[in-house]
Amino acid sequence: MLKKFVILFISVSILYSCSDDENDIGLLPDNFDRDSMLAFSADEIIIPSYNDFANKMSALKTAGQTFTDTPNQNTLDALRTSWYNGYKTWQSVEMFNLGKAEELQYYFYMNVYPLTVSDVENNIANGGYDLTISNNQDAQGFPALDYLLYGLSDNDTNILAKYTTDPNSSGYKLYLTDVLNRMHSLTQEVVNDWNGSYRNTFVNSSGNTATSSLNKLVNDFIYFYEKGLRTNKIGTPAGVFSGTPRPQKVEAFYKKDISKELALDALTAVENFFNGKKYDGNSYGDSYSSYLVYLDRNDIKERIDNQLNIARSQINNLNNNFYEQINADNSKMTIAFDELQKLVYFFKTDMLRAFNIESDYQDGDND
């Protein structure tokens, strides 16, 4: 009996001594207003960003219809501009894999790259394709439009010929239309969900469980940063995980000179959400940043803010065209990756521990 008491006493003593560690402050219960943070996130960032993206998608669909009705240089240029605007705005919504977006696997139909060109060409040649199946996730979305608008040839005359004089010009126009319709319809489902009942469902789920809104939101935020930004945009094409550079895996491969811009847009979206910056304004609200300050973990907040600036500086040092950067001097890409990697630890270890939230995924870091 005495032995059991001693063991119990030692265990309790260890527990209390551990709680004194400054790194474990966040494990203690707190009274931070998570409801307010969720409401601000939904009303001032997530829903406005999705509404903006939906508008961009409607404009993109309209530009696509105009182009397929009258394929010429002017309508091609207008469609390309709409694609560019939509792709940039997509960087602000990709991290919000919640509600209908999670249910539909929205991301996987919008921006899986590299594109499998053979699937696209086989679909166009054979017809009868089904863009709702997972086998076609790498044959649609923004990467498919990238190929259809820039990758069919190295000059615009031949690209336009695919939609005018090619024996299967109708097939190319139909596939372009179907890709746009699929992107538009999926986006409308997600946006309608947020503007409907899901907003209240999201805000009212403020507990600390694996399925509560804040826990899923934080994990999706970190996953987007780690996988969508660090790995997909920088690490994989730079060959960090494979040991061999793979420049053909850059985002927007056929319009390569916007690859850095898209990466910076994604980093800005991460930084703005971390700090609670309104999507369509310059004011701020409850956020991960203010939550850390509330927990007296300004040290973590400052480390994250400083490292975001360092990572941005390293990305800005890169060529606008990541494909050219990798082929000319890949070491600059790997340096940028290293600086992005430091933030993974700050987000995934320091911040999660402070919030007392468990990570709900493991990233294998392979490509």
C-alpha atoms as one frame of an Amber mdcrd trajectory, in Angstrom:
protein
   0.000   0.000   0.000   2.826   2.366   0.913   4.566   1.565  -2.386   1.432
   2.476  -4.357   1.100   5.769  -2.449   4.706   6.698  -3.163   4.246   5.965
  -6.867   1.072   8.071  -6.937   2.811  10.943  -5.119   5.732  10.900  -7.530
   3.380  10.843 -10.548   1.393  13.827  -9.270   4.600  15.722  -8.483   5.891
  15.134 -12.005   2.579  16.325 -13.469   2.704  19.594 -11.515   6.356  20.183
 -12.262   5.709  19.691 -15.977   2.895  22.237 -15.893   5.399  24.854 -14.730
   7.278  24.544 -18.021   6.588  27.668 -20.069   6.115  25.534 -23.172   3.117
  23.825 -21.586   1.173  26.913 -20.535  -1.316  26.311 -23.327  -2.200  22.888
 -21.925  -3.990  24.587 -19.023  -7.693  25.426 -19.470  -8.362  28.916 -20.817
 -11.366  31.173 -21.257 -10.500  32.609 -24.650 -13.653  33.441 -26.627 -13.368
  30.809 -29.327 -16.938  31.558 -30.478 -15.928  35.121 -31.280 -12.873  33.973
 -33.218 -14.926  31.491 -35.235 -17.569  34.143 -35.983 -14.942  36.644 -37.119
 -13.176  34.027 -39.211 -16.430  33.035 -40.918 -17.944  36.483 -41.421 -14.885
  38.560 -42.195 -12.476  36.161 -43.883 -13.849  32.807 -45.047 -17.235  33.808
 -46.472 -15.985  37.043 -48.116 -13.070  35.168 -49.693 -15.361  32.445 -51.003
 -17.825  35.017 -52.330 -14.993  36.785 -54.138 -13.780  33.497 -55.573 -17.312
  32.614 -56.692 -17.490  35.911 -58.555 -14.153  35.168 -60.197 -15.406  31.723
 -61.192 -18.581  33.178 -62.721 -16.468  35.613 -64.729 -14.182  32.759 -65.775
 -17.101  30.630 -66.916 -18.532  33.538 -68.917 -15.164  34.239 -70.536 -14.911
  30.557 -71.431 -18.308  30.597 -73.102 -17.380  33.692 -75.069 -14.151  32.064
 -76.213 -15.718  28.781 -77.311 -18.434  30.712 -79.177 -15.849  32.859 -80.953
 -12.281  31.574 -80.640  -9.862  34.384 -81.509  -6.905  36.167 -79.963  -9.031
  38.708 -78.115 -11.336  36.148 -76.502  -8.361  33.913 -75.697  -6.586  36.794
 -73.957  -9.726  37.645 -71.983 -10.140  34.029 -70.900  -6.511  33.858 -69.821
  -6.954  36.997 -67.715 -10.001  35.511 -65.990  -8.103  32.264 -65.343  -5.215
  34.233 -63.830  -7.533  36.246 -61.577  -9.337  33.129 -60.438  -6.127  31.201
 -59.761  -4.780  34.003 -57.587  -7.980  34.196 -55.555  -8.030  30.415 -55.172
  -4.921  30.717 -53.010  -7.060  32.444 -50.362  -9.739  29.744 -50.104  -7.872
  26.478 -50.571  -7.081  26.194 -46.837 -10.758  26.169 -45.818 -11.475  22.486
 -46.360 -14.598  22.459 -44.196 -18.278  21.661 -44.570 -19.311  21.086 -48.170
 -15.729  21.559 -49.400 -14.593  18.589 -47.333 -17.623  16.538 -48.333 -17.107
  17.163 -52.049 -13.297  16.827 -51.924 -13.406  20.263 -53.511  -9.658  20.881
 -53.563  -8.949  17.641 -55.414 -11.116  18.728 -58.341  -9.776  22.280 -58.446
  -5.990  22.252 -58.170  -4.262  18.871 -58.363  -0.943  19.250 -60.154   1.022
  18.211 -62.053  -1.662  17.635 -64.644  -1.822  14.239 -66.361  -1.863  15.464
 -69.945  -2.512  12.000 -71.384  -5.781  11.816 -69.431  -6.862  15.190 -70.777
  -6.027  14.302 -74.372  -7.641  10.868 -74.094 -10.787  12.419 -72.663 -10.933
  14.903 -75.517 -10.226  12.271 -78.163 -12.624   9.633 -76.854 -15.385  11.640
 -75.195 -17.653   9.988 -72.669 -15.488  11.083 -69.741 -16.772  11.595 -66.207
 -15.196  14.514 -64.371 -16.839  13.493 -61.099 -14.646  10.416 -60.622 -11.364
  10.503 -58.726  -9.398   9.150 -61.709 -10.007  12.477 -63.426  -8.974  14.705
 -60.528  -5.597  15.273 -62.197  -7.242  16.124 -65.523  -9.333  19.162 -64.585
  -9.413  22.354 -62.535  -6.946  25.206 -62.856  -4.104  22.942 -64.086  -6.268
  21.657 -66.967  -7.127  25.225 -67.945  -3.435  26.075 -67.737  -2.762  23.380
 -70.337  -5.753  24.196 -72.543  -4.908  27.908 -72.637  -1.110  27.784 -72.793
   0.131  24.231 -73.286  -1.405  23.014 -76.522   1.409  24.651 -78.498   4.283
  27.083 -78.042   2.473  29.793 -80.016  -1.016  31.265 -79.947  -1.733  30.641
 -83.630  -1.481  26.896 -83.141  -3.366  27.040 -79.842  -6.261  28.822 -81.526
  -6.151  26.259 -84.334  -6.999  23.550 -81.780 -10.311  25.337 -81.228 -11.000
  26.300 -84.844  -9.477  24.170 -87.603  -8.384  21.034 -85.728 -10.374  17.924
 -86.771 -11.536  17.631 -83.149 -11.920  21.335 -82.389 -15.398  20.631 -81.032
 -13.863  18.167 -78.574 -11.400  20.752 -77.266 -14.135  23.343 -76.877 -16.422
  20.872 -75.140 -13.734  19.771 -72.709 -12.851  23.359 -71.842 -16.535  24.071
 -71.243 -17.036  20.961 -69.130 -14.007  21.746 -66.948 -15.285  25.277 -66.367
 -18.819  24.085 -65.633 -17.500  21.549 -63.124 -15.366  24.147 -61.334 -18.247
  26.605 -61.262 -20.847  24.146 -59.986 -18.586  22.834 -57.219 -17.765  26.377
 -56.153 -21.453  27.300 -56.003 -22.177  24.308 -53.768 -19.428  25.306 -51.347
 -20.361  28.992 -51.327 -24.075  28.296 -50.901 -23.220  26.046 -47.964 -21.279
  28.809 -46.218 -23.930  31.424 -46.964 -26.610  29.020 -45.751 -26.846  26.904
 -42.642 -23.206  25.877 -42.394 -22.076  29.264 -41.132 -23.988  28.833 -37.859
 -23.003  25.178 -37.596 -19.376  26.218 -37.904 -19.554  29.078 -35.380 -21.493
  27.100 -32.800 -18.988  24.243 -32.755 -16.401  25.853 -30.496 -15.465  22.920
 -28.273 -12.104  21.216 -28.125 -12.704  17.905 -29.859 -11.259  16.331 -32.976
 -14.387  17.255 -34.962 -15.046  20.739 -33.547 -14.723  23.707 -35.881 -11.675
  25.337 -34.325  -9.703  22.094 -34.185 -10.477  21.304 -37.824  -9.861  24.903
 -38.906  -6.453  25.022 -37.240  -5.458  21.660 -38.688  -6.623  22.614 -42.188
  -4.681  25.869 -41.912  -1.496  24.034 -40.976  -2.059  21.308 -43.593  -2.460
  23.916 -46.323   0.705  25.643 -45.194   2.717  22.444 -44.895   1.407  20.538
 -47.891  -0.272  23.050 -50.207   2.401  25.738 -49.920   5.682  24.386 -48.550
   5.582  20.953 -50.222   3.590  21.349 -53.434   4.779  24.784 -54.512   8.420
  24.600 -53.388   9.592  21.281 -51.938   8.382  18.812 -54.559   9.565  20.661
 -57.684  12.862  21.456 -55.962  13.363  17.732 -55.295  13.635  18.135 -51.522
  11.958  14.785 -50.863  12.951  12.848 -53.971  16.589  13.941 -54.079  16.158
  14.932 -57.725  14.752  18.286 -58.895  11.417  17.937 -60.668  10.760  21.317
 -62.303   7.901  19.843 -64.337   5.915  19.737 -61.082   5.721  23.488 -60.557
   2.300  25.062 -60.208   0.973  26.649 -63.419   3.522  24.656 -65.424   2.371
  26.011 -68.816   2.253  29.614 -67.592   5.427  29.237 -65.564   6.107  32.926
 -64.969   3.341  33.168 -62.355   4.597  30.311 -60.157   6.300  32.645 -57.673
   3.305  34.961 -57.619   0.965  32.122 -56.676   3.319  31.021 -53.900   3.448
  34.552 -52.506  -0.344  34.828 -52.699  -0.644  31.630 -50.681   1.855  32.880
 -48.102  -0.060  36.162 -47.811  -3.284  34.220 -47.235  -1.589  32.246 -44.450
  -0.167  35.375 -42.835  -3.448  37.294 -43.051  -5.462  34.471 -41.538  -2.952
  33.916 -38.751  -3.200  37.598 -37.830  -6.957  37.898 -38.366  -6.890  40.434
 -41.183 -10.263  41.006 -42.823 -10.387  39.673 -46.365 -11.633  42.911 -47.916
 -10.160  45.437 -45.499  -7.202  46.404 -43.346  -8.722  45.921 -39.891  -8.123
  42.898 -37.686 -10.134  40.652 -35.382  -9.790  37.593 -33.157  -7.276  35.181
 -34.625  -4.605  32.625 -33.870  -2.296  35.542 -33.202  -4.563  37.180 -30.620
  -5.245  33.782 -29.055  -1.507  33.313 -28.480  -1.274  36.779 -26.936  -4.201
  35.906 -24.646  -2.334  32.769 -23.547   0.713  34.905 -22.747   2.589  33.219
 -25.598   3.644  36.347 -27.413   6.981  34.574 -27.901   5.345  32.112 -30.297
   3.468  34.866 -32.116   6.662  36.859 -32.609   8.589  33.812 -33.851   5.862
  33.111 -36.396   5.603  36.738 -37.564   9.378  37.035 -37.914   9.701  33.750
 -39.783   6.866  34.646 -42.154   8.855  37.746 -43.119  12.039  35.724 -43.589
  10.257  33.124 -45.723   8.675  35.845 -47.854  12.076  37.450 -48.373  13.569
  34.152 -49.556  10.701  33.518 -51.985  11.067  37.054 -53.315  14.691  36.219
 -54.120  13.527  33.565 -56.574  12.900  33.887 -60.290   9.280  34.674 -61.155
   9.454  31.415 -63.095  10.166  28.530 -60.691  10.898  26.190 -63.606  13.750
  28.448 -64.720  14.905  28.941 -61.133  15.214  25.208 -60.509  17.142  24.657
 -63.711  19.431  27.668 -63.187  20.106  27.499 -59.424  18.007  25.081 -57.418
  19.868  25.910 -54.196  17.808  29.091 -53.885  14.638  26.999 -53.996  15.891
  24.692 -51.260  16.887  27.691 -49.125  13.345  29.040 -49.470  12.029  25.622
 -48.506  14.226  25.543 -45.410  12.839  28.871 -44.230   9.279  27.697 -44.856
  10.045  24.492 -42.982  10.881  26.397 -39.795   7.306  27.656 -39.683   5.973
  24.098 -39.775   7.472  23.521 -36.331   6.162  26.827 -34.989   2.653  26.101
 -36.273   2.455  22.367 -35.779   4.249  22.061 -32.442   4.350  25.395 -30.632
   0.978  26.794 -31.675  -0.947  23.523 -31.452   0.462  22.845 -28.002  -0.452
  26.339 -26.827  -4.017  25.864 -28.096  -4.166  22.336 -26.630  -5.176  20.971
 -30.043  -3.988  17.673 -31.478  -2.721  17.343 -35.037  -5.164  15.283 -37.076
  -2.812  14.312 -39.907   0.687  13.086 -40.622   2.524  14.313 -43.703   4.850
  11.761 -45.248   6.838  14.382 -47.154   6.997  12.329 -50.336   6.098  13.235
 -53.862
